[in-house]
Each structure stands twice: as C-alpha cells, then as structure tokens.
C-alpha cells in the first residue's frame, strides 16, 4: 500500500497548493488584510518526507520513500503594486493604494501545472488500486 500512500501525500500537497493559488487570485485587487497589513502573494513550499540522499545512503530494511509534505508558506518577493487612487479610504498621504503585485497569467499557469500534478497523483493511485485488486483476484483463483 506504499504506492497509494505516496500518491495520497501528493494529492494532499497539490490540493493545498491549489488553495494557495486560488487565494492569490482572489486577492489580486485586495489592498489590506483584516489586520490592516498589505496583502502579499504566497507560495506553498513542499519537499520529500525523506531526502533522496538519505534513501541512497540507507541500509537495507530502512523505510523507502514516504511521499511529500508541506514545509510551509512563504511570501513571494514580488512586492506591492502602487495605484494612484486618492479617493480610496486605504490611500496613503500621497494618494496611492498598495495592492499585491500578482502576475495573473503566471498564477493561472501555475494553477494548470498544479492541477496536472494532482491528476497524475490521482492516476497513480488508481493504477495502484487496480494492481492490488488484480493481485487479490489472482489469489482467489489459486
């Protein structure tokens, strides 16, 4: 069942990444958070649960790959986009409102890439399920 568990970790990570991307797209025109801070675009950081070098150096009998996990969220270094809107209550003394500098096309590209990774993990999970089912059928015949 390791293959299914590994695919499950990939599904969890890609689902969380999709949520972060959707949040970035939803906040393209949002100037402030509820706490009053400027909105910053975020990126989900993920990594394998066990480093590849550790797997290669491991002795026999040690656990194999365990999938991926979320390391955390980090703010994108894109900064803020300042727009001259002197009538906006969020405007500073010079009349500028700060919005997150989010590249809409880049976010959509990442959204498609992430959804493809999600689909690949789902396909791998379905294939593993089929393999286990066939193995059970073979066991019933003998």
C-alpha positions in Angstrom: 0.0 0.0 0.0 3.0 2.3 -0.1 2.2 3.5 -3.6 -1.2 4.6 -2.6 0.1 6.4 0.5 2.7 8.2 -1.5 0.1 9.3 -4.1 -2.1 10.4 -1.2 0.6 12.7 0.1 1.0 14.1 -3.4 -2.8 14.7 -3.6 -2.8 16.5 -0.2 0.1 18.8 -1.1 -1.2 19.7 -4.6 -4.7 20.4 -3.1 -3.2 22.8 -0.6 -1.1 24.4 -3.4 -4.3 24.9 -5.4 -5.9 26.6 -2.4 -3.0 29.0 -2.1 -3.0 29.8 -5.8 -6.8 30.4 -5.6 -6.3 32.7 -2.6 -3.7 34.7 -4.5 -6.0 35.1 -7.5 -8.9 36.1 -5.2 -6.8 38.8 -3.6 -5.4 40.4 -6.7 -7.4 43.6 -6.0 -7.4 43.4 -2.2 -5.3 46.2 -0.6 -5.4 45.1 3.1 -5.9 42.1 5.3 -8.3 42.1 8.2 -5.4 43.1 10.5 -4.6 46.1 8.2 -1.4 44.7 6.7 -0.9 44.8 2.9 -1.9 41.6 1.1 1.1 39.5 0.0 1.1 36.7 -2.6 2.1 33.4 -1.0 3.7 30.2 -2.3 3.4 26.8 -0.7 6.8 25.1 -0.1 6.9 21.3 -0.3 9.6 18.7 -0.1 10.0 14.9 0.1 9.5 13.5 3.5 12.8 11.6 3.2 15.7 13.2 1.2 16.9 11.3 -1.8 20.5 11.2 -0.4 19.2 9.6 2.8 17.4 7.0 0.8 20.5 6.2 -1.2 22.7 6.0 1.9 20.1 4.0 3.9 20.8 0.4 4.8 18.5 -2.4 3.7 15.4 -2.7 5.9 15.0 1.0 6.4 11.8 2.5 5.2 11.6 3.6 1.5 10.1 6.7 0.0 7.3 8.2 2.1 5.9 10.9 -0.3 5.9 14.6 0.0 4.9 17.1 2.7 4.2 20.8 3.1 7.1 22.7 4.6 5.3 25.9 4.9 4.2 29.1 3.2 6.4 31.9 2.1 5.6 35.4 0.8 6.6 35.9 -2.8 9.2 38.6 -3.3 7.2 40.4 -5.9 6.4 43.3 -3.7 3.5 45.6 -3.9 1.8 47.4 -6.8 1.0 51.1 -6.0 -2.0 52.6 -7.7 -2.9 56.2 -7.6 -6.5 56.3 -6.1 -6.7 59.4 -3.9 -10.4 58.9 -3.2 -9.9 55.4 -1.7 -10.0 55.3 2.1 -7.0 52.9 2.0 -4.9 55.5 0.2 -1.7 56.8 1.9 -0.8 60.5 2.3 0.3 60.7 -1.4 -3.0 59.1 -2.6 -1.5 55.7 -3.5 -3.1 52.4 -2.6 -0.9 49.3 -2.4 -2.1 46.1 -4.0 -0.2 42.7 -4.2 1.9 42.5 -7.3 0.5 39.2 -8.6 1.0 38.1 -12.2 -2.4 36.8 -13.2 -1.0 34.8 -16.2 1.7 33.3 -14.0 -0.8 32.2 -11.4 -3.0 30.6 -14.0 0.0 28.8 -15.5 0.9 27.5 -12.0 -2.8 26.6 -11.4 -2.8 24.4 -14.6 0.6 22.9 -13.7 -0.6 22.0 -10.2 -3.9 20.6 -11.4 -1.9 18.3 -13.8 0.3 17.2 -10.9 -2.9 16.5 -8.9 -4.3 14.4 -11.8 -1.0 12.5 -12.1 -1.2 11.5 -8.4 -4.8 10.5 -8.8 -3.9 8.4 -11.8 -1.1 6.7 -10.0 -3.4 6.0 -7.1 -6.0 4.4 -9.4 -3.4 2.3 -11.1 -2.1 1.1 -7.7 -5.6 0.3 -6.7 -6.2 -1.8 -9.9 -2.9 -3.6 -9.3 -3.9 -4.6 -5.8 -7.3 -5.7 -7.0 -5.8 -7.9 -9.7 -3.4 -9.4 -7.2 -6.4 -10.3 -5.0 -8.2 -11.8 -8.0 -5.1 -13.9 -8.8 -5.0 -15.1 -5.2 -8.7 -16.2 -5.3 -8.1 -18.4 -8.4 -5.2 -20.4 -7.0 
